Amino acid sequence: MAQAIISDGLGITHPYCGVAHCTEPLENVKRDCFCPGHQYRLNVCAIEGCEQDVSIGYLTCEDAVHRALEQKRQFRNKANFQL
């Protein structure tokens, strides 16, 4: 016997901490990106391997290369879908 499943392409998984291999649950699954033990990561540059503090209003540090990557990501997220 076979059953068909129709999906919108979104997977339903357990929300987890944004730090690789962390198994701690999130305090609030609708609001948090990191478990309570990794909340400090909200103030660390989003570029992997960089441990500098973020600039106010940004997800990256003041490094020009990191800032350019963040601006490129923001630009791509605002682009209209094109056929």
C-alpha positions as CSV (number, residue, x, y, z in Angstrom):
1,M,0.0,0.0,0.0
2,A,1.3,3.5,-0.9
3,Q,0.2,6.9,0.3
4,A,0.7,10.2,-1.5
5,I,1.7,13.3,0.4
6,I,1.4,16.8,-1.0
7,S,3.7,19.4,0.5
8,D,4.5,23.0,-0.1
9,G,8.2,22.2,0.1
10,L,8.6,23.3,3.7
11,G,9.9,20.7,6.2
12,I,8.5,20.6,9.7
13,T,11.4,20.0,12.0
14,H,12.2,20.7,15.6
15,P,13.6,24.3,16.0
16,Y,17.2,24.1,17.1
17,C,20.0,26.4,18.1
18,G,21.9,28.2,15.4
19,V,25.2,26.9,16.6
20,A,26.3,23.7,14.8
21,H,25.8,20.4,16.7
22,C,24.1,22.2,19.7
23,T,21.3,20.0,21.1
24,E,19.9,22.5,23.6
25,P,16.3,23.5,23.1
26,L,15.3,27.1,22.3
27,E,13.7,29.0,25.1
28,N,11.1,30.5,22.8
29,V,10.8,28.8,19.3
30,K,9.0,31.8,17.8
31,R,11.6,34.4,18.8
32,D,15.0,32.8,19.5
33,C,17.7,31.8,17.1
34,F,20.1,30.5,19.8
35,C,19.6,28.4,22.9
36,P,20.1,30.2,26.3
37,G,23.7,29.2,26.5
38,H,24.5,30.7,23.0
39,Q,22.5,34.0,23.3
40,Y,25.8,35.9,23.3
41,R,26.1,34.9,19.6
42,L,23.6,37.6,18.7
43,N,26.3,40.2,19.3
44,V,29.0,38.3,17.3
45,C,29.6,38.9,13.5
46,A,27.5,36.6,11.4
47,I,30.4,35.6,9.1
48,E,31.6,32.2,10.0
49,G,35.0,32.2,11.8
50,C,34.8,35.9,12.7
51,E,34.4,36.6,16.5
52,Q,34.3,40.4,16.3
53,D,31.4,42.3,17.8
54,V,28.6,43.5,15.5
55,S,28.0,47.1,14.6
56,I,24.8,48.6,15.8
57,G,22.1,47.9,13.2
58,Y,24.1,45.3,11.4
59,L,24.7,41.5,11.6
60,T,28.4,41.9,10.8
61,C,31.4,43.7,12.2
62,E,33.0,46.8,10.7
63,D,35.2,44.7,8.3
64,A,34.5,46.1,4.8
65,V,34.4,42.6,3.2
66,H,31.9,41.3,5.8
67,R,29.8,44.4,5.5
68,A,29.7,44.0,1.7
69,L,28.6,40.4,2.1
70,E,25.7,41.5,4.3
71,Q,24.7,44.3,1.9
72,K,24.7,41.8,-1.0
73,R,22.5,39.5,1.0
74,Q,20.1,42.3,1.8
75,F,20.0,43.4,-1.8
76,R,19.3,39.8,-3.0
77,N,16.4,39.5,-0.4
78,K,14.7,42.7,-1.8
79,A,14.9,41.7,-5.5
80,N,11.7,41.0,-7.3
81,F,11.2,37.6,-8.6
82,Q,12.1,37.5,-12.3
83,L,11.1,34.9,-14.8
